[in-house]
Amino acid sequence: MVFFADLNFISDTFRGSIEPALRYATQAPEHDPIPLLSMIAAVTSHVGLGATFSTSYQHPYYAARMWATLDHLTGGRAAWNIVTSLNQNQAANYGQDKLDPGELRYEKAHEFIEVCQQLWNSWDEDAVVMDRQNAIFVDASKVRRIEFEGRFYKSRGPLNVVRSPQNGPALIQAGTSPKGIELAAKYADAVFAIHPRAEDAASYYADVKNRVSALGRNPDHCAILFGVQPIIGESEAEALEKQEEHNSLVTVDGGMALLSGHLNFDLSALSPDDEMMSKTEPELQRARRVYRKENGESMTVSEVAQRHGQSVGLPQFVGTASSVADQLEAFFDRVGGDGFMLSPIYCPGAIEEFVDLVVPELQRRGRFRTEYTGVTQRDHLRQED
């Protein structure tokens, strides 16, 4: 799957100015990924196509129609990364005076997805009959209104898009808060997780799978994908040089601007030498999993910011193709999980290197498929029954 994160704002969270975000290109500019997915769909046949889309600033009917259309355009390869959006800049762009509290945003998200799923299910699989002899396009008895009326949304339905190949896109969630994990456990086909320390990743993996099971879902139908940043060289020395060059390009202020936007908290209010694990501000608690060094010691504010600018908190696996494969295997065997979400250090080139060098090594070890075993993105994410 090719996956595009998306934000609908230029952050002024750091120092109350958009200047740092623009100067250091911290997710700005950022074009709408949905048209991009449509273009990629036209020139690909197997790879999944995913993007972020927020539940906080649109109506579910629009989202259900758009994602069903994209699922048709991709032949069942669409994937929706569901977010509730946590920065006041985005709320302001959509006319809100202030950001809704997190609990309210997630309550809305649950209802939003329920409306979408009912709309996708408003067409039976065999509703389209195309009976020329009797002049019947659709069997109307197999298309229903949903008459949804909840606390936040109303929708009469039915959807005016025929049932799509996956009956709506595959659903991805990246929640780390209790509310986010609850949403993922109930709906997600895959979870994108950022946990740089293996012991924390193992606990998270077990927690999500247990919650999926408790809701009566098959835990193999909710893939946990841990984010990593591979840095590959022909030798260990070359890979380390690449890492050093890449990481040195991130300034502290650039990292501060990016992380401030993601946390919705102005890090300039803290001392750069403060230990992040000692901070008690509510906005800083959501990301505590990335505040520790590998040995468990707390990083400082500036160290966390630079790490965030370098890899968005993802662990960097550095070395030759063989040693990167070793690191992936070691993490996978210790943590569990169903795969990885890769973050390239440069484009184009870094993903191509992984595909050309690391994937064949993993295939030789029997750790990666040699052919597609399904057709849709949901097929690719699910383990074999």
N, C-alpha and C positions, 0 to 999 in steps of 0.2 A: 504494500500500500504506500502511495505517496500522500503525505498528510501535511496540510497547511494550517498553522495556527493563524488566528485573526483577532485583531483589536480594532475597534471603531473609534479611536481617539488618538491624539498626540498628547502625551502626558505632561502636565505641569506640576505633578506631585512633588518633584524634587526642587526645592527652593522657590516654589510658586511660579515657575517660568517654563515655557515650552522650549527655551533656548538649548538646555542640555540635551533634551531628547532629539532635537533637530541636528545639533552639532555632532552628536555621536551616533546618529542613525539608530536609536534604540526603538526598533520596530516602527520606524517612520522614515519615509512614507510606506504605506501598506495598502495595496490595492485589494479590491474585493476578490476573494478566491473562487467564488462560485462560477463566474464566467470562465475563469482559468480552467476549472475542472472540466467544463464542457469542451473546451478546446483540446485538452489532453485526451479526453475520451475519444475524440475523433481519430486519433493517431495511435491508440493503444488497444489491446484486446484482452489482457489478463489482469494487469495491475489494478489494485483497488485505488479509489480516488476519494480522499477524505478532506474535510475542512471544518473549521469551527463555525458555529452559528449560535448566537445567544437566544435564550428563551425570554429575556427580559424586555425586549424593545420591539417585538413584532407580535402579530396575532397568530395563533396556532394554525388557522386555516391557510394563511399564506405559506407558513413553513411546510405544512403537510403537502400542499400543492407543489411547491418548489422542489422539495426533496423527492417526491414521487416522479416528477418530470425528470430530474437529474438521474434518478435510478433507471428510468427508461433510456435516457440518452447514453448512459454508460453500460447498458445491458446487465444491470444488477451489480454494478461495482461501486456504488455510492456508499459513503460512510459519513455520518454526521457526528462531529464532536460537540456534545451538548455542554454549554456553559451558562452560568447565570450572570456573569460580568460583575467585577467587584471594584471598579474604579469610578470615582465621581465624575471624571472627565467624560466618560461614555454616557453616564446618566444625563449630564448637562447637554451633550450633543443631541439627545433625544427629548429634550424639553423638560427634564426633571430637575427640580430645585436641589434635591439631594438623593444620594444613593439609598435604595431600599435596604433595610437590615438583611443580613445573610439568611436568617431563618425564613423571612417572608419571601425572599428570592427563591429559595428552594421549595417552599410550599407552592409557589406559582409554577415552578419548573415541573413538579409532579403532575399538576393539573394540565399544563401545556402538553406534556407527552401523552397523557391520557386522551386528550382531544385529538392529537395527531394520530394515535393508534386507532381510535375509533373511526376517524375519517379514512385511513388506509384500509380498514376492514369494512368500509361501507359498500365495497364492491366484492362480490364473491369471485372466486377464481375463474369460474366458468360463466360469468355474466355476459361476456361478449360472445354472441353466437354467429353473427354475420350470415344470417339465413336470407340469401337473395331471393329464393323462390317465394317466401312469404313476407318479404320486405321487413325483416326484423334485424336491426343492428344489435340491440341489447335486450336481454330478457329482463324487463323492468322489475320482475319479482325478486331479482337477485341483486338489486341496488337499493340501499335503505338510507333514509335520513337518520341522523344520530341524535338530534334534539338534545344536545348537551347543554346543561345549565349548571355551572359550578360557582364557586365563590369568586373566581377571578375572570372566567371566560364563558362565553356562550357561543354555540355554533349549531346551526340547524343541519348542515350537510344535505346530501352526501357530497363527497369530493367530486369534482368534475374532471378528474383524471382517472383513466382506467387503472385497475390494479397493476402495480409495477412488479418487475421480476422478483424483488425481495419483499414485496408488500411493504414498501417504505425502506429507507436505507438501513444499513447496519449502524448501530448506535454505539458511540464511544463516549466515555466519561473520564475525567481526570481528577475527580474530587479526592481531597485528602482530609477534609474536615469530616466529622461524624455525619453531617447532613449530606455531604458529597458522596461519601462511601455508601450511605443508605440509598441514594439515587442510583448509583452505579450498580449496586447489588440487585435492585429491582428491575432495571431496564437494560443495562449495558450488554452488548455483545463483546466489548473489549474495554479494558481500563488502561489508560496511559499513566504510568507511575514514575515519580522521580524520588528515588531513594538511593543516595550514593553509598551508604554503608550497608553491607550485606545482611547484618543482623536485623537492622530496621526493615529492610526489604522483605526478609523472611516472615517477620511478624505481620507486616501489611498484607502479604500474599495470603497467609493463613486466615487473617481476619476477613478479607473480602470473600474468599471462597466459602468460609463458614456462613457468612451472611447470605450469600447466594443460595446455599443449600437450605438455610432456615426459611427462606421465602418459597421453597418448593421448586426452585429452578435447578437444572443440571449445572454443577459448577464447571463442567467442561465447555459450557456454552457462554462463559464469560471469561475471555482470555485476559490474562494480566501481562502487559507489555512494559518492561522496564526500560527507561530511557538510558542510553549510553552514547558517548561520543568517541568513536574509534579514530585513532590517529596512526596511520600505517606508513612504514618506511621499508626500503629494501634491506636495511639493517636496523638494529636497535638504536644505534647512534643517530641515524638519519631520522627515525621516528621521534626521538627525544628533541632533536633540533627543530623539527616541525612544531612540536608541542610548545617549545620555548618561544619560537617566533610568534605563533598564534596567540599564546596567552599574554605575551608582552605587549601586544597591540591594544589590549583593553586597559583604558585608564580607570583610575578609581572613580572619578566623577561620572564616566560613562556607565560603569557598573552601578553606581549609586542611582543614577537616573533611571536605568532599566528596572532595578529591584524596587525602587520607590514606587514606580508605576504599578508593578505587579503586586506589591503589598498594599497599595493605597495608603502609604505612610511616608512622610517626608523624613528620609534618613539623615538629612542635614541637621535635624533636631538632636541627634545623638553625637557623641564623640566618636571619631573613627577608631579609637583604641578601646572602646567599650566591648566587653564580651557579650556576644549576641545571646548566649544561653541564659544570661542574667536578666535580660530584658523582660518586662512584664506587660508591656502595652498589648492590648487585645489584637491589634492588627498584625503583630509580629508572631503570634502563636501558631498561625496556620502553616508556616514554613519552617518550624523548628527542626524538621528532619534534615535540613541542609545546613544547619548551623555548626555542626560538629566536624572535627577532623577525623581521619580514619581511626585514630587511637582513642576517640571519644572526647577529647578536649574541645572546649569551645573555641570557635574562630572569632576574631574581632569583627566589628562592623565593616571595616574596609576590606578585610579578607573575604567575608561573605559576598560583598558587593562585587569584588573582582572575580571571584569564582562564578557568580551569577552572570557576569558579563562574558566570561569565557565559555561557559557551557550550560547556562541556566540551571546550575546545580547538578548537572548530570556527571557521573563518574567518567573520567577519560581513560580509555583502554589504549595503551600506547605500546607499539612494537612492530615486529614483522607480522606478516599475515599469520604465520604459525603461532606466534606468542599472543596475538590478539584473539585468535581462536581459543587458545588455552584459557585466557582470561574470561571470555564469554562462557566457556564450558564450566569453569570453576564457579562463577557467579550463579549460573543456572542450576548447577548441581547442589549448591549450598542453599539457595534461596527458594527454588521452585520457579514458577512462572511458566509462561507459554511462549515467550519470544521477547524480542527487543524492538524498541523504536529508536532508530539511529538518527543522530544529529550531526550533519556534516560540518567540518571546519571551514570548508570553502566550496563554492559552486561555480561552475561545474568542476567535477574531478573527484571529490572525496567519496561520494557514493559509488561512482564508477570503479574506484580502486577497491572498495569493499566487495562489490559484486564480482569483479574480475579475480581478486586475490584471496579474500577470506571465505567467500561462499564455497568455492571449490574445495577448500581445505575442510570446511565443516561437512560438506557432502562426502568427502573421502572418509571422514570419521563416522558417518552415518547419523549426523546430528541435524541435517537440513534436507528438506525434500529435493528430489531431482525432477519432479514434474508437478503440475497442478492437479489436485485430486477433486476439485469442485469447480463450479462456474461462477458463483456469486462471491461478493466480499464476505458475507456471513459464512459461506462454506469455508473460505480460506481461514477464518478466525476460529472456527469450531474444531475441537478435537474429534477424531473418529468416534462414532457411537459404538 
